[in-house]
Amino acid sequence: MRHPEVVWAESRDKVFLTVELPDAKNPKVKLEPQGRFVFSALAAGGSEHELDLELFGGVDVGASKISVGLRHIIVVLQKEDHKWWNRLLKPDGRTPPYIR
């Protein structure tokens, strides 16, 4: 299993994720209110890429948006609580190298 590169940013009420996977085929995204983000897709060469992220906080699934483009997938997550997050992921420790 390979992980696509993810770039993230935030505002007080939103988290922005850019999943960098050019020419992704069959992208599947699952978002859970407690803050779990699951993504899978096939890369242009046919290799499977997956993400399963436990986010720092909860999200409003209905107000969040996902846009699939040719070069990347953009996800705008509406935070459940309008507060700054200390980091993207809930578990303490080192951030995986594929997340910037």
Sequence and secondary structure as in RCSB ss.txt:
>XXXX:A:sequence
MRHPEVVWAESRDKVFLTVELPDAKNPKVKLEPQGRFVFSALAAGGSEHELDLELFGGVDVGASKISVGLRHIIV
VLQKEDHKWWNRLLKPDGRTPPYIR
>XXXX:A:secstr
 B  EEEEEE SSEEEEEEE TT EEEEEEEETTTEEEEEEE TTS EEEEEEEBSS EEEEEEEEEE SSEEEE
EEEESS S  SSSBSS S   TTB 
